[in-house]
Amino acid sequence: MTQNFIPSYIKLYSSGIFAERIQLLQNKMQNCDICPQNCLADRTASEFGKCLSGDKAIVSSYTAHFGEEPVISGRNGAGNIFFGNCNLKCIYCQNHEISQSKSSKLMKEVSDEELADIMIKLQETGCHNIGLVSPTHFGVQILNSIYIAIEKGLSIPIIYNSNGYDSVEMLKLFHGVIDIYLPDLKYGSNIYSKELSKCPDYFEFAKLALQEMYSQIGHEHVLEDGLLKRGLIVRHLVLPNDLSESESALKFIADLNPEIYISLMSQYFPDHKAVLHPLLGRKIRHREYEKVLEFVEKIGLHNGWIQEPESADTYRPYFNDSRENPFRN
């Protein structure tokens, strides 16, 4: 397998700009504005904001993961690091065991040095990339850790896999560090985001975040041996009863650039608090997903991936069963 692609963070590190960015981060958690929640908590003094996290990253699991888009998982898997807690509180979250649980068994604080070592370990096992899953609220620790990992020999692309509720200011600090952005666009307005994700302004900030990611990466994909090395993929999960407002969300992407790659997911499964919700307590129907596919074709979004309608049970994680292999690979 050829290895010609050099991650952008190598150049940023060599130029000295990365070191300057690290300096800018030093006081950021004392009045935390790392995500749009803008809690201004002093996380260095154990004053938790809405993410319920302090000054150390929480890693709930790290593993080679084979359930991502084919250009990401490849043959050896994506080297996913699943961060604990979350700056959203989605009532249907399939990762709720780590995103909203206070269980000490699943919540392990790690130093920046330890997080760097995890990245190196995943690289040494043959993973094609480092996937940062729910990284938003640990942006400072992650940038510090990537800097340390570069000095330890990190040399594979890094994926920023977020829920889309990101701060543009923080994303600018990731510019030149991240080669693959993999955000969600969960909703097409703020109508349902308050009730379902405890976030009344999700769509406004997610639009700004996607615009920033697009400005950094563009729509073109850089592939090597069939693996994505640089690019943007926007994920959208279709919810029952159109609670995701799919047409509005997808139209925003098409208006940004119809060449953007999307990943249209049918894998919704009623989990967590959604089991008892009157509109979320079932899987999506075939016709609901087909209707969204028809709209995608209508507005000219033709790059990306779709899922089989029967995907609801395929991608469910089981963190309580196994931190090392939550997807039962």
Buried (B, 14 or more C-beta within 10 A) or exposed (E): EEEEBEBBBEEBBEEEBBEEBBEEBEEBBBEBBBBBBEBEBBBBEEBBBBBBBBBBBBBBBBBBBBBBBEBBBBEBBBBBBBBBBBBBBBBBBBBBBBBBBEEEEBBBBBBBEBBBBBBBEBBEEEBBBBBBBBBBBBBBBBBBBBBBBBEEEBBBBBBBBBBBBBBBEBBEBBBBBBBBBBBBBBBBEBBBBEEBBBBEEBBBBBBBBBBBBBEBBBBEBBEBEEBBBBBBBBBBBBBBBBBBBBBBBBBBBBEBEBBBBBBBBBBBBBBBBBEEBEBBEBBBEEEBBEBBBEBBEEBEBEBBBBBEBEBBEEBBBEBEEBBEBBBEE
